[in-house]
Amino acid sequence: MDSEPFSTSLYKWDTRATAAAAAPHRLQFEHMAIAPPPPPPPQQPSSFPPYCVTTRPPARELLLTLEDFFQPYGIRYTMIAKIAELGFTVSTLLDMKDEELDDMMITLSQIVRIDLLVGEKYGIKAAIRAERRRYHLLVGAAAGSGHVDNTTNPLDALSQEG
C-alpha cells in the first residue's frame, strides 16, 4: 500500500494557472517599480541672515584625556592613573569647586597612599583653572559676550533728575 497517496493528491496544483491569475496584479504595479524616484525638494535658503545664526558652545565631551590634560603641568603618570581609577574625568574635574579638588587630593594621599608633591597639587589646580578659563572664553565668544548692554544710559538717568 502506498504511504503517501493522500499527500500527493492534496498538495498537487497547476502552477501555470496561478501564474496567469497573478499576472494582472503584477502588471498593475510594474510601472511603479520601473519609474525613477521623484527628485528631492529644492533647498530653501535660510530666512535668517548668517550673522543671526546662533552657535552652540563647545561640548565638554570634546575635551582632552586626563593624560593630555595634565601633561604640560608636570603631574606624574601614576598620579593621573590613580585619578582615573577613582572615576574622575576632565569634565568632572572642571565641574568641581576648589574645596572639592582639595578633598580629592587628600583622598588620593590618604586612601590610595600616594604622596602628592607640592608641585603636583599646584599643577592640578593650575591645569583646571586654565581649562576653565579657556572654556569660558570659548563659550563667551560663542554667546557674544563682547556685546555691551547699553539699554540703561547713566547720562540719561542723570538728566532726568531735578
C-alpha positions as CSV (number, residue, x, y, z in Angstrom):
1,M,0.0,0.0,0.0
2,D,1.3,3.5,-0.9
3,S,2.1,5.5,2.2
4,E,1.6,8.9,0.5
5,P,-1.4,8.7,-1.8
6,F,-3.3,11.3,0.3
7,S,-0.5,13.9,0.4
8,T,0.3,13.8,-3.3
9,S,-3.3,14.4,-4.3
10,L,-3.9,17.0,-1.7
11,Y,-0.9,19.3,-2.5
12,K,-1.0,18.9,-6.2
13,W,-1.8,22.1,-8.1
14,D,-1.2,23.6,-11.5
15,T,1.4,26.4,-11.2
16,R,0.6,27.8,-14.7
17,A,-3.0,28.6,-13.6
18,T,-1.8,30.5,-10.5
19,A,0.8,32.5,-12.5
20,A,-1.8,33.5,-15.1
21,A,-4.2,34.6,-12.3
22,A,-1.5,36.7,-10.7
23,A,-0.3,38.4,-13.9
24,P,-2.9,41.2,-13.9
25,H,-1.9,42.3,-10.4
26,R,1.8,42.2,-11.2
27,L,1.3,44.4,-14.3
28,Q,-0.7,46.9,-12.3
29,F,2.3,47.7,-10.1
30,E,5.1,47.1,-12.6
31,H,5.2,50.7,-13.8
32,M,5.8,51.9,-10.2
33,A,8.9,49.7,-9.9
34,I,10.4,50.9,-13.2
35,A,9.7,54.7,-12.6
36,P,12.6,56.6,-11.0
37,P,12.0,58.1,-7.6
38,P,10.8,61.7,-7.5
39,P,13.5,64.3,-7.2
40,P,14.2,65.7,-3.7
41,P,12.6,69.1,-2.9
42,P,14.8,72.1,-3.6
43,Q,16.9,73.5,-0.8
44,Q,15.3,76.6,0.6
45,P,17.6,79.4,1.8
46,S,17.6,80.2,5.4
47,S,15.3,83.0,6.4
48,F,17.8,84.3,8.9
49,P,21.0,86.2,7.8
50,P,24.2,84.5,8.7
51,Y,25.0,86.9,11.5
52,C,21.8,85.9,13.3
53,V,22.5,82.2,13.4
54,T,23.5,81.2,17.0
55,T,26.2,78.8,17.6
56,R,26.2,76.3,20.4
57,P,29.0,76.4,23.0
58,P,31.6,73.7,22.5
59,A,30.7,70.4,24.2
60,R,32.8,69.4,27.2
61,E,32.9,65.9,25.9
62,L,35.3,67.1,23.3
63,L,37.9,67.8,26.0
64,L,41.2,66.0,26.3
65,T,42.0,62.9,28.1
66,L,43.5,63.1,31.6
67,E,47.0,62.3,30.3
68,D,46.8,65.1,27.7
69,F,45.2,67.4,30.1
70,F,47.8,67.2,32.9
71,Q,51.0,66.6,30.7
72,P,52.1,70.2,30.5
73,Y,51.8,70.7,34.2
74,G,54.3,68.1,35.4
75,I,52.0,65.6,37.0
76,R,53.2,62.0,37.3
77,Y,51.6,59.3,35.2
78,T,50.9,57.2,38.3
79,M,49.0,60.1,39.8
80,I,47.0,60.5,36.6
81,A,46.2,56.8,36.6
82,K,45.0,56.9,40.2
83,I,42.8,59.9,39.5
84,A,41.3,58.0,36.6
85,E,40.8,54.9,38.8
86,L,38.8,56.9,41.2
87,G,36.5,57.7,38.3
88,F,37.4,61.3,37.6
89,T,37.4,62.7,34.1
90,V,38.4,66.1,32.7
91,S,34.7,67.1,32.7
92,T,34.1,66.1,36.3
93,L,37.3,67.9,37.5
94,L,36.3,71.1,35.7
95,D,32.9,71.0,37.4
96,M,34.4,70.7,40.9
97,K,34.9,73.6,43.3
98,D,38.4,74.3,44.8
99,E,37.3,72.8,48.1
100,E,36.2,69.6,46.3
101,L,39.6,69.5,44.5
102,D,41.4,69.7,47.8
103,D,39.2,66.9,49.2
104,M,40.0,64.8,46.1
105,M,43.8,65.3,46.5
106,I,43.5,64.5,50.3
107,T,41.7,61.3,49.3
108,L,44.4,60.4,46.9
109,S,47.1,60.8,49.5
110,Q,45.2,59.0,52.3
111,I,43.2,56.2,50.7
112,V,45.4,55.4,47.7
113,R,48.6,56.2,49.8
114,I,50.3,58.2,47.1
115,D,52.3,61.2,48.2
116,L,51.3,64.3,46.2
117,L,54.2,66.5,45.5
118,V,53.6,70.2,46.2
119,G,54.2,71.0,42.5
120,E,51.6,68.4,41.6
121,K,49.0,70.0,43.8
122,Y,49.5,73.3,42.2
123,G,49.8,71.7,38.8
124,I,46.4,70.1,39.1
125,K,44.8,73.3,40.2
126,A,46.6,75.3,37.5
127,A,45.5,72.9,34.8
128,I,41.9,73.0,35.9
129,R,41.9,76.8,36.2
130,A,43.4,77.2,32.8
131,E,40.9,74.9,31.1
132,R,38.0,76.6,32.9
133,R,39.3,79.9,31.6
134,R,39.7,78.6,28.1
135,Y,36.2,77.1,28.1
136,H,34.6,80.2,29.4
137,L,36.4,82.3,26.7
138,L,35.1,79.9,24.1
139,V,31.5,79.9,25.5
140,G,31.7,83.7,25.8
141,A,32.8,84.2,22.2
142,A,30.1,81.9,21.0
143,A,27.4,83.6,23.0
144,G,28.7,87.1,22.0
145,S,29.7,88.2,25.5
146,G,31.7,91.1,23.9
147,H,28.4,92.9,23.4
148,V,27.9,95.7,25.9
149,D,24.4,96.2,27.2
150,N,23.5,99.8,26.8
151,T,19.8,99.7,27.5
152,T,20.3,102.0,30.5
153,N,22.3,105.1,29.9
154,P,23.7,106.7,33.0
155,L,23.8,110.1,31.3
156,D,20.1,109.8,30.6
157,A,19.4,108.8,34.2
158,L,21.2,111.9,35.5
159,S,19.4,114.2,33.1
160,Q,16.0,113.1,34.4
161,E,16.9,114.2,38.0
162,G,15.8,117.5,39.3
